[in-house]
Amino acid sequence: MDNSINLLAYAQANDGDVFHYHDKKNLECDLVVALRDGRWAAVEVKMGMHEEEDAAKNLLTLAADVDEQRMLKPSFLMILTGGRYAYRREDGVYVVPIGCLKP
């Protein structure tokens, strides 16, 4: 199953889109859910074990690089996993199993 399909459906239902992000500093994000009103969220897809720390670090770096004069800070940062439990990390990044996304 393509993980972006559920996020794309959510974004489109809320007048938005889903993009991949990659900049000239080689900072990358698997999915960016962007709504027309300027709100957005960054999502890293990590189905393997032990990838959470790197994914969170990447998301936090991306959020810190946002030019607040040009755009809003992300509404949330999320790691989409193959795990069993959803929770919010101490750094504010959400960890959400793919099973929590409705088809």
TAGIFEN-V182343 format. One record per backbone hydrogen bond with DSSP energy under -0.5 kcal/mol. NH is the residue of the N-H (numbers start at 1). CO is the residue of the C=O. If there is no record, write none. Layout:
[[NH;CO] [NH;CO]]
This chain:
[[3;1] [5;2] [6;2] [7;3] [8;4] [9;5] [10;6] [11;7] [12;8] [13;9] [14;10] [14;11] [15;12] [16;11] [17;34] [19;32] [21;29] [23;27] [26;23] [29;21] [31;43] [32;19] [33;41] [34;17] [34;32] [35;39] [36;15] [38;35] [41;33] [42;76] [43;31] [44;78] [46;44] [46;80] [51;48] [55;51] [56;52] [57;53] [58;54] [59;55] [60;56] [61;57] [62;58] [63;59] [64;60] [65;61] [66;63] [68;66] [70;67] [71;67] [75;40] [76;40] [78;42] [79;94] [80;44] [80;78] [81;79] [81;96] [82;46] [87;95] [89;87] [89;93] [92;89] [94;77] [95;87] [96;79] [96;94] [98;81] [100;97] [101;98]]
